[in-house]
Amino acid sequence: MSHHTAPQPFWAGTPARTSRRGHFWIPGERVTGDQGTYQRGPMFVAWEAPEEVTQPYPVILVHGGTLQGTEWLDTPDGRPGWAQRLVEAGYAVLVVDRPGHGRSPYHGDIIGPMGPPFSYEEGRRVFFPPETAEAQTQWPFDQADDDAWDAFIAPFGPLPADLSASQEMDADRLARLVDRIGPAIVMTHSASGPVGWLLADRRPGHVAALVSVEPMGPPFAETHGIGTLHWGLTAAPLTYDPPRTTADEAAAADPASLRVPALTGVPMAVVTGETAVFATYAPAIVDFLTTAGAAAEHLHLPDRGIHGNGHGLIYESNSDEALQPVLQWLDQHTATPRARPGQTS
């Protein structure tokens, strides 16, 4: 006689919630090949909003390099992630899969060659480096749990090998997304940080505020396995004034002269965790953004009493606590809608 208990419904422990939700696509360009016409790099967008949206701007969540929009959803230890918490805070929230990632299809003949695959070793090096393991107390699962590591690594895929072209494509799709929905708060993580700066450059007045969590940097740096920020904080061209027509010109310029008119006055927060190597890049990134004209500041979590976080702070075990300074910063900078260009208040 079997004593096995019937499996419990996996949904039983999750409370029901009421919200509006859906999805749509930002299509890519039509390209012609030997066998016909194809679409290059569409972008999948999932959205959710509370029954009553109480915040003046929607939030666009842009995932990090090699990942997909799922990193903003449930955490590795099964709690609601920042996407749901932002909905609960009254925001309409859009979660994208950057072109060639997640549900946004990738074919090398159309988008271009893939970069290297993402290894377990790289995952440990970036998200749980041995040199800071003792101080990184918020990692959401036991380091010895192979099943948890398998689930954590599962959503990672390759980046396009051409970082500049990939950032151009991301920025174009996001620009068309804000054209469709209007001004928005943009939240990036890690390798999508440069896409946030590019979007603000391309769509003045459409980025109400920018929150960049653990962005790539510092300016003009190379990131292992991903590529080089040849234009300062981006691999793709930024619109400097006075103009810099090549990346070499930008790199050779006096850093104090690298102004980006479209960033003028845009509130930007660079959010970092206590133990992450990316936190060491943040002061130089904030200085670069401030020189460019942005209203940039560094939100370093330990300065706000939040300790033990690494590069994955958006889904570590204290992710709810880590979000609080971000919500407070957004309240301070976006409670009143800003006038769009050409609009009088």
FENJOGI-V286234 format. One record per residue. N is the residue number from 1. SS is DSSP state (~ for helix, > for strand, _ for the rest). BURIAL is I if it has 16 or more other ideal C-beta (glycine too) atoms within 10 Angstrom, else O. Layout:
BEGIN
{{N/SS/BURIAL} {N/SS/BURIAL}}
END
This chain:
BEGIN
{{1/_/O} {2/_/O} {3/_/O} {4/_/O} {5/_/O} {6/_/O} {7/_/O} {8/_/O} {9/_/O} {10/_/O} {11/_/O} {12/_/O} {13/_/O} {14/_/O} {15/_/O} {16/_/O} {17/_/O} {18/_/O} {19/>/O} {20/>/O} {21/>/O} {22/>/O} {23/>/O} {24/>/O} {25/>/O} {26/>/I} {27/_/O} {28/_/I} {29/>/O} {30/>/O} {31/>/O} {32/>/O} {33/>/O} {34/_/O} {35/_/O} {36/>/O} {37/>/O} {38/>/O} {39/>/O} {40/>/I} {41/_/I} {42/_/I} {43/>/I} {44/>/I} {45/>/I} {46/>/I} {47/>/I} {48/>/I} {49/>/I} {50/>/I} {51/_/O} {52/_/O} {53/_/O} {54/_/O} {55/_/I} {56/_/O} {57/_/I} {58/>/I} {59/>/I} {60/>/I} {61/>/I} {62/>/I} {63/_/I} {64/_/I} {65/_/I} {66/_/I} {67/_/I} {68/_/I} {69/~/I} {70/~/I} {71/~/I} {72/~/I} {73/_/I} {74/_/O} {75/_/I} {76/_/I} {77/_/O} {78/_/O} {79/_/O} {80/_/I} {81/_/I} {82/~/I} {83/~/I} {84/~/I} {85/~/I} {86/~/I} {87/~/I} {88/~/O} {89/_/I} {90/_/O} {91/_/I} {92/_/I} {93/>/I} {94/>/I} {95/>/I} {96/>/I} {97/>/I} {98/_/I} {99/_/I} {100/_/I} {101/_/I} {102/_/I} {103/_/I} {104/_/I} {105/_/I} {106/_/I} {107/_/O} {108/~/O} {109/~/O} {110/~/I} {111/~/I} {112/_/I} {113/_/O} {114/>/O} {115/_/I} {116/_/O} {117/_/O} {118/_/I} {119/_/O} {120/~/O} {121/~/O} {122/~/I} {123/~/I} {124/~/I} {125/~/I} {126/~/I} {127/~/I} {128/_/I} {129/_/O} {130/~/O} {131/~/O} {132/~/I} {133/_/O} {134/_/O} {135/_/O} {136/_/I} {137/_/O} {138/_/I} {139/_/I} {140/_/I} {141/_/I} {142/_/O} {143/_/O} {144/_/O} {145/_/O} {146/~/O} {147/~/O} {148/~/I} {149/~/I} {150/~/O} {151/~/O} {152/~/I} {153/~/O} {154/_/O} {155/_/I} {156/_/I} {157/_/I} {158/_/I} {159/_/I} {160/>/I} {161/_/I} {162/_/I} {163/~/I} {164/~/I} {165/~/O} {166/~/I} {167/~/I} {168/~/I} {169/~/I} {170/~/I} {171/~/I} {172/~/I} {173/~/I} {174/~/I} {175/~/I} {176/~/O} {177/~/I} {178/~/I} {179/~/O} {180/~/O} {181/~/I} {182/_/O} {183/_/I} {184/>/I} {185/>/I} {186/>/I} {187/>/I} {188/>/I} {189/>/I} {190/~/I} {191/~/I} {192/~/I} {193/~/I} {194/~/I} {195/~/I} {196/~/I} {197/~/I} {198/~/I} {199/~/I} {200/~/I} {201/~/I} {202/~/I} {203/_/I} {204/_/O} {205/_/I} {206/_/I} {207/>/I} {208/>/I} {209/>/I} {210/>/I} {211/>/I} {212/>/I} {213/>/I} {214/_/I} {215/_/I} {216/_/I} {217/_/I} {218/_/I} {219/_/I} {220/_/I} {221/_/O} {222/>/O} {223/>/I} {224/_/O} {225/_/I} {226/_/I} {227/>/I} {228/>/O} {229/_/I} {230/_/I} {231/_/I} {232/_/I} {233/_/I} {234/_/I} {235/_/I} {236/_/I} {237/_/I} {238/_/I} {239/_/O} {240/_/I} {241/_/O} {242/_/O} {243/_/O} {244/_/I} {245/_/O} {246/_/O} {247/~/I} {248/~/O} {249/~/O} {250/~/I} {251/~/I} {252/~/O} {253/_/O} {254/_/O} {255/~/O} {256/~/O} {257/~/O} {258/_/I} {259/_/O} {260/_/I} {261/~/O} {262/~/I} {263/~/I} {264/_/O} {265/_/O} {266/_/I} {267/>/I} {268/>/I} {269/>/I} {270/>/I} {271/>/I} {272/>/I} {273/_/I} {274/_/I} {275/_/I} {276/_/I} {277/_/O} {278/_/I} {279/~/I} {280/~/O} {281/~/I} {282/~/I} {283/~/O} {284/~/I} {285/~/I} {286/~/I} {287/~/I} {288/~/I} {289/~/I} {290/~/O} {291/~/I} {292/~/I} {293/_/I} {294/_/I} {295/>/I} {296/>/I} {297/>/I} {298/>/I} {299/>/I} {300/>/I} {301/~/I} {302/~/O} {303/~/O} {304/~/O} {305/_/O} {306/_/I} {307/_/I} {308/_/I} {309/_/I} {310/_/I} {311/_/I} {312/_/I} {313/_/I} {314/_/I} {315/_/I} {316/_/I} {317/_/I} {318/_/I} {319/~/I} {320/~/O} {321/~/I} {322/~/I} {323/~/I} {324/~/O} {325/~/I} {326/~/I} {327/~/I} {328/~/O} {329/~/I} {330/~/I} {331/~/O} {332/~/O} {333/~/I} {334/~/I} {335/_/O} {336/_/O} {337/_/O} {338/_/I} {339/_/O} {340/_/O} {341/_/O} {342/_/O} {343/_/O} {344/_/O} {345/_/O}}
END
